[in-house]
Amino acid sequence: MADVLKIGPYELKSRLIVGTGKYPSMDVMQACHDASGADMITVAIRRINIDDPTGKTMLDFIDRSRYAILPNTAGCYTAKDAILTARLARELLETDLIKLEVIGDQQTLYPDTRGTLEAAEALVADGFTVLPYIGDDPIACKQLEEIGCAAVMPLAAPIGSGLGVCNPYSIRIIKERAGVPVIVDAGVGTASDAALAMELGVDALLMNTGIAAATDPVRMAIAMKHATLAGREAFLAGRMEKRLYANASSPMRDLIGTPK
Amino acid sequence: MTISVNGAERECAEGSTFAELLGELGIDVRGIAIARNDEVVRRADLGHERIAQGDRIEIIKAVAGG
C-alpha cells in the first residue's frame, strides 16, 4: 500500500520537502530536487528589482508539472506582512498553499508565536492551506491545529543551523497529540538527523540548507531521500525495545565443550 | 503624480493602469504579482485598474528560499 502523505486536499508521495535557497548554482539545485525525490518545493517571495526587472525568476527553474510549489513568508516579522506576502504568493503562483513564517528575532530566526497564530487565523479564514513554521512547542502546535492549519511544522533546530533534532521529546509529544501532519522544518543537518526525526513518527521533513550547504549537495540530496525513507520505515516497523544488558541472538543450548 | 514602487518614489502619468506601469518598467507580467496599499491587485484587473496619486505599490516575484 502506498504511504501517501495528505496535507489538506494535497497528497504527497515523498515525505521530503526541499527548498531552493543557497545552492551553488541553478543546475545543482535542479539536480538536487531530482535526486531528493521530493514532489514539493519551497520558494520565497521578494520585491522585484525595479532597476533591473528582466531576467529569470525562480519559477523558470521549477517544473511545475512535476513539483508542487510551497511559497513561504520568510523574512516577515509581523502578521500583517506575512498575510500580504501569502496573498501575493497566491496571486503569483495560483496556489492556496502557504508556508507561514512570522519571524521573531533576526539572530535565532525563531518564530514569533503570537504573530504566527494571528496570521494563521487570518489566512485560514481567507481559504489558505496553511503550514506554519513554529517552535517545538506542543501547545502552540495544538493551537495552530485548532485554528485550522493543515499541518504544523515545528523546528528541529534554528533555521540553517544543521544542529539536528535538539528536542526529540517535544517533537514526540507534538506528534502524539497532533491531529494534522507534523512536518519537521529547519535544523536537519545530515542524514542521521533526518532518519532520527522520521523515527520519532513525524509525517515529513522540510529542509534546505542541509542539502544546499553540503560539500556535494546532490549526493546529500540522495542521502536525505534514503534517510527520510529509512526513518519512516523504521517508525512504521516499530523498533525493538531497548535493554541494558545483552540478549544473545544465537542459541545458548548445545554449546560444544559443555556437559550433555 | 507621485507614487511609491517597492519603497522608492517615482512619477507616473495620470490615469495610468497597472499594465501601463509594468510596460514602462519593462516588467513581464507573468513572473510577478502586485499589491496596492497592502491589497493584492488581481492579475485580471491589471489592464484596467488605474493607479492613484500616493499609491504604495509592491511588485514581487518568486526567489530562492527554504
Chai-1 contact restraints between the chains, C-beta under 6 A:
chainA,res_idxA,chainB,res_idxB,connection_type,confidence,min_distance_angstrom,max_distance_angstrom,comment,restraint_id
A,G19,B,G66,contact,1.0,0.0,6.0,A-B,restraint_1
A,T20,B,A64,contact,1.0,0.0,6.0,A-B,restraint_2
A,G21,B,A64,contact,1.0,0.0,6.0,A-B,restraint_3
A,G21,B,G65,contact,1.0,0.0,6.0,A-B,restraint_4
A,G21,B,G66,contact,1.0,0.0,6.0,A-B,restraint_5
A,T42,B,G66,contact,1.0,0.0,6.0,A-B,restraint_6
A,V43,B,A62,contact,1.0,0.0,6.0,A-B,restraint_7
A,V43,B,G65,contact,1.0,0.0,6.0,A-B,restraint_8
A,A44,B,V63,contact,1.0,0.0,6.0,A-B,restraint_9
A,A44,B,G65,contact,1.0,0.0,6.0,A-B,restraint_10
A,I45,B,I60,contact,1.0,0.0,6.0,A-B,restraint_11
A,R46,B,V63,contact,1.0,0.0,6.0,A-B,restraint_12
A,R47,B,N6,contact,1.0,0.0,6.0,A-B,restraint_13
A,R47,B,I60,contact,1.0,0.0,6.0,A-B,restraint_14
A,I48,B,I32,contact,1.0,0.0,6.0,A-B,restraint_15
A,I48,B,I59,contact,1.0,0.0,6.0,A-B,restraint_16
A,I48,B,K61,contact,1.0,0.0,6.0,A-B,restraint_17
A,I50,B,V5,contact,1.0,0.0,6.0,A-B,restraint_18
A,I50,B,N6,contact,1.0,0.0,6.0,A-B,restraint_19
A,P53,B,L25,contact,1.0,0.0,6.0,A-B,restraint_20
A,P53,B,G26,contact,1.0,0.0,6.0,A-B,restraint_21
A,P53,B,I27,contact,1.0,0.0,6.0,A-B,restraint_22
A,T57,B,G31,contact,1.0,0.0,6.0,A-B,restraint_23
A,T57,B,K61,contact,1.0,0.0,6.0,A-B,restraint_24
A,T57,B,A62,contact,1.0,0.0,6.0,A-B,restraint_25
A,M58,B,A62,contact,1.0,0.0,6.0,A-B,restraint_26
A,M58,B,V63,contact,1.0,0.0,6.0,A-B,restraint_27
A,M58,B,A64,contact,1.0,0.0,6.0,A-B,restraint_28
A,L59,B,A62,contact,1.0,0.0,6.0,A-B,restraint_29
A,N72,B,G65,contact,1.0,0.0,6.0,A-B,restraint_30
A,A74,B,G65,contact,1.0,0.0,6.0,A-B,restraint_31
A,L84,B,A35,contact,1.0,0.0,6.0,A-B,restraint_32
A,L84,B,D38,contact,1.0,0.0,6.0,A-B,restraint_33
A,R87,B,V40,contact,1.0,0.0,6.0,A-B,restraint_34
A,L88,B,A33,contact,1.0,0.0,6.0,A-B,restraint_35
A,L88,B,A35,contact,1.0,0.0,6.0,A-B,restraint_36
A,L88,B,V40,contact,1.0,0.0,6.0,A-B,restraint_37
A,L88,B,I60,contact,1.0,0.0,6.0,A-B,restraint_38
A,E91,B,A33,contact,1.0,0.0,6.0,A-B,restraint_39
A,E91,B,V40,contact,1.0,0.0,6.0,A-B,restraint_40
A,L92,B,A33,contact,1.0,0.0,6.0,A-B,restraint_41
A,N208,B,G66,contact,1.0,0.0,6.0,A-B,restraint_42
